[in-house]
Amino acid sequence: MDASLALYVHMPWCVRKCPYCDFNSHQLKSAQPDASYIDALLRDFDSESPRLAGRRIDTVFFGGGTPSLFSPEEFARLLGALKERIAFADDVEITLEANPGTIERGQFAGYAQAGINRVSLGAQSFDARALKLLGRIHTADDTHRAVEELRAAKLDNFNLDLMYALPQQSTEEALEDVRIACSLDPAHISYYQLTLEPGTVFHARPPSLPDEDAAWDMQGAGQKLLAEAGYAQYEVSAYAKQGRRCRHNLNYWLFGDYVGLGAGAHGKLSLGDPMQILRTIKPKQPRDYQDQIRRLSVAGEVGKVGVGKVGVGEVGESDYVAPKDLPFEFMLNALRLNEGFSRLIYEERTGLPLQMLDEPLARARLRGLLEECPGGWRPTELGRRFLNDLQASFLA
């Protein structure tokens, strides 16, 4: 089994929840998040640690919510304590999601000193009207200042999140956002379409959005500008300069293992011989999450879960993935990548022979959605456009 492992840490609070957001985020009711959450995260890791013998953390991602509401000192304490519990790779990638406004973050120099070496900045747009319609509380000037501060802190490996097909947005307005983002010279740009997700304010009260053809034009024209600026697309919504792909997300897309800590966090671990895939999920509500950890700690159960066992002294819930569902779960991730996947990766990470999929692979190729590449398969341009159909063809 590969020793490498990713770590995802969910920090669920925001100053204000955006109307399009369907992530597990909760509006902050005090000036700052409770520092006791850091202690809960460490006890959560202790509940996972019996399954992690011999593993090494290669990437860490602090997501939310708005993780940058926590202070640099709290990140330093958390990372220091984790490094006492498990090995970290010498070149570990540690990403912090942050919003541009100063009310939503500490100083980037402090985060760098704490061990953060990559930042994902939620710009979303540089247009004042668009930011207001999206419910964002930062301005375009805040984003420019944040980038200056990142560079001063020598955090040059940063991503800008950018959305298109925004309420009332024209194609030229979308492209102007791309031009401004490229002018800031980030290492990575995430360029994705605004969608109306169930459970959000926008889904309940839909704003006026560009139609499907207009959104497709924005995507194509934006991709052209990104390519001209040196950002190569490697995944549905991910564009990077040479050598600056997000290693943490690549691990997800190639069906690698990861530990999930925090309220609502998900995890995936390969366990046992023969190998089985375990999925974990933590309680969604922060109060429920911390209460469960507190109860397990009082009972002395944290850290007692056995390797390959489910539900003994652990935080949240877990279950093994049925072998019949593994092909779809793998393809749901790997087919997002422009380069596709190799036979070796598929067989190593599912424990199944790729030969079992000869029929659906052949059908997808006949439909023009997939093509063979050296050692594996990749989606065609048509397959990337109709990705949902391509992924669904591997359902059990």
N, C-alpha and C positions, 0 to 999 in steps of 0.2 A: 504493500500500500504506500502511496506517495505520502511523505511526511508533511508536505506543505498544507497549510490551513489558512483560511481567511477568517477574520473576526468582524462581525457587524455589531455595532452598539447603537441602540435606538434611544434618542433623547427627545421626548415627545412634546415639549412645550413650545409655544409660539407667543409672541406679543399679541398677535391677532391672526385668526385663521382665515386664509384666503378663500374666496367663494368657489374656486375651481379645485381645491385640494381635497383628495380622498385618502391621503395618508393618515396614519394614526397620530394625530396631533391635537393638542388641547391648549386652550387659551390660558395664559399664565394669570393666576389670580393674585400674585404678589410681585414685589419688585424684582425678584430673581428666583430661579428654581431652588428647591430645597437641597442642600448639600448632602443630605442623608441618602439621596438617590445614588451617589457614587458608592457608598457602602453597600447598597442593595445590589449594584452591578457586580461588585467583587464577590458577594455571597452567591450571586447567580452563577458567576464563573466557577466558583468552587463546586457548585452542584453539577456542572458539566465536566469538570476536570478528570474524573475517573475514566471517562471515555476517550481522553486525549493523550494517553501515554505514548511517548515517542513522537508526538507531532510538534510542529514548529509554526509560529505565526509569520506568514509572509506579507499579508496586507491587513490593514485595519481601516474601517470606514465608520465615522461618526455621523449618523444620519438622524433625520427628525421629521417633523418639528424643526426647531432651530437650535442645533447643538451649541452654536456660538453664544447662546445666552449663558452658558456655564463659563466660569472664569478660566484663564490659562492655568492658574494654580490647581484647580480641580482636575484638569486634564493631566497635569504633571503628576498629581497624586495617583490618579487612576492608572496611568501608563506605567508608573514606577512599580505599583503593587502588582500589576499583571506580569511585568517582566520578572518579578520574583517567583511567579507561579508557573511560567511556561517560557520556553526559548523563543526569542524573536530573531528573524533573519537579519543578517548584517545590513542588507539593503531593503529592509522592510519599508513598504509604502503605507503612510498613515495619513488618511484624508479626513478633513473636517468640512462639513457643509456649513456655510455661513451666509448670512444676508448682508447686503452692503451697508445698511444704516448703522451708525455708531450705537444707537440705542439697543441694537440686537447683537452686539458682539463686543468682546474685549479688544485688546491691542494685538495685531497680528505678530508683532515681535515676541510677545509673551507666548503665543501659541507655538511659534517656531522653537522657542526655548524649551517648551514643554515636550517637544518631540514631534509635533505636527510637521510634515514635509510636503503636503499637498492640500490645496484648498479648492472646494467647489463653491463658486460664488453665484447666488441666485439673482442674476441681473434681470432675466425674463424679457425686458424691453428697455429701450432708451427713450421712448416717447412718453411724455408726461400724461397725455390723455389715456394711453394704453395702460400705464401703470395704475392710474386711478381706477379705471374700469376693472382691472384685475384685483383691486383691493390691496395693492402693495403699499407699504408705508415708507419705502425709500424713494429717492429721486435718482435720475440719471447722474447728477453730480455726485451723489453718494457712491455710485458704482465707480466713477472715475477716481474719486479719492481713495476708495478701498483698494483699487488696483495699484495706485501709487504707494500705498502703505504696504501692500504685499511685496512689491519690488524692494522697498526699503528694508523689509525684513528678510530679504533674499529668498522669498517664497515664490520663485519664478514658475514652479510647476503648479499652475492653477487652471481650473476649468471655469468657463462662463456658461451658465444655463440661459438658453434663449428660446422663446416660444414664438410660433407663427400661427396664422389664421386666428388672430385675436379679434375680439368684438369690434366690428366696424373697420377693420384694418384693410388697407389697400395693399396690392402687391409691392408697390414702390415703398410704402412705409415698412413692410416686412424686410425688404432688401436693405433699406437704410439701417435697420437694426443690425443686420449682418455686417455691413460695411464698418459700422462703429465698433462692433465686437472685434472684428479682425484688426482694426487700427490699434486696439489695446494689446495686441500680440500675446494672447494667452497661449498656453501649451496645448489646450484642449477646448473644444466647444461642443456642448450638447445642444442640438437644434431639433426641436420636436414640436409637433402640432398640439395645440390646445384641444383637449377632448372633454366632453361633458360626462363626467363619471357619476354613477348612481350614488346617492347619499350626499351630494354636494349642493350648495346653494344654486350654482349655475345649472345643475340638472333639474332642480325644482322650478327655477325661474330662468329659462334659457335666454341668454343675450343674443343679439343679432350677430351671427358669425358669417364669414365668407363661405360660399357654397363649395362643394367638393372639387369642382374644376378649378376654382380660384386657389383653393388650398394646395392642389397638386402643382399649379403654376408657381406658387410661393416656394414649395419644397424644391422643385427642379431648379428654379433660378437661384435660390439660396445655396443649393449644393454646388452650382457652378461657381458662384462667388467664393465659396469656401475652398474649393479645389484650386482656384486661381491664386488664393492667398496662402496655399501650402498646407491646407487641412485635408488630409485623406480620410474619406469615410471608411470605417471598418465595421460598423454596426448600424442598425436602423437609424439611430439618432445621435451617434457618436462620431466625432471628427477630431483627428489629432495630428499634430506635427510629428515628424520622424522621431521614433523612440519615446513618445509621450502618451501612448495609449494607457487607459486606466486599468492597471493590473487587477485591482479588486473586482471590477465589473467583468473583466475577461474570465476570471475564475467562475463567476456565476454562469456566464454564457457557455462555458465549456464544462458545465456540470461538475465543478470542483466542490470540495467540502468546505463548509463554513459553520462557525458557531454564531448563534444569535443571542445577544444579551439585551435586556431592557424590555419595557412594556410593549407588547405586540410583536417583538422580534421573532423572526423565523430562522431556523437552522437546518442544515443537512449534513449528515455524517455517514460515511461508509464504515460498517462494522462487521466483524465476524469472518469466519471461513466455513462455508462459502459466504461471500460478501452479501450483506443486506444494506439497503439505504434507509436510514432513519430520518424522519422529518420531525422537527420540534417547533413549538409555538408557545410564546410566553403570554400571560394574561394581558389583555389589551389596555385596560384601564390602569393608569399609574398607581392609583390607590390599591386596587386589587393585587397588582403585581408586588408592591412593597409589603402588603399585608401577608401574602402567601410566603414570601421570603422570610418575614419576621416569624411566622408560625413554625416554619421548618427549622429555623435557627434555634428557637426556643426548645423545640422537640429534639434537637441534635441530629436532624435528618439531612441537612445540607451537606453535600459531598459524599453521601453514602450510596448513590446510584451505581449499579454495577455495569460493567461493560457488556453491551448487548442486551441489557434489560431495559424495560420500559416502565416508567411510572413509580419507581421506588425512590422516594426522597428527592424528586426532581421538581424544578419550578416549571409550571405550565403543563402542557400536554405533548405527547409524542406518539408516533406510530410508524410502522415500517411501510414502505411503498410496495404495493403488489408488483411482482415481476411483469405482469401484463401491462402495467401502466408506465413502466420505465422508458420504453421507446418514445412515447409521447412527451413525457417530462423532459427527456434529453433534447428532443427536437424543438420543443417549445423555447428552449434557450439557444441551442447551437445554431438554429436556422436564422437567428437574428444577425449572425456574423456574415459579412460579405464573403469572407474566405471559407465559410462553412466549417466542416469538421473532418478529422481523419478517422479511418477505421480503428486505428490503435486507441485513440482517445475514447471513442464510443465503447469499445469492448472493455477497456480498463475501468471506465467510470460507471458502466451499467452492469458489468459482469455477464453480459449477453453477447452472443456472436452476431455481427452485423448481417450475416447471411440470412437470419430470420426475417429481415426486412427487404429481401430481394424484390418481393412483389410490389409493396407500396413505393419503393424507390424507383422501380421501373415505370410504374404508373405516373409518378410525378415527373419523370424524365419525358415520357411521351406527351404529357400536357405542357411541356416547355417550362416547368417550374424549377427543375433541378438539373444539374449537369455534373458529370464526374470530373474530378480534378485529381492530380497526383496523390494517391493514397487515400482518397475520400470523396466527399460530395460537397457541393456548394449551391446556393440558390442562384438562379438566373436573374436578370433584371426583371423579367415578368414575375418570377417567384418572389422577389422582394416587394413588388407592388401588391401582389395578392398573398401576402405572408400568412394571413389567418387561414386561408384555404389550404395552403401548403402544410402548415403545422397540423391542421385538423385531419389531414390524410393519414396521420400516424396514430390517431386515436385507436384504442383497443376495440 
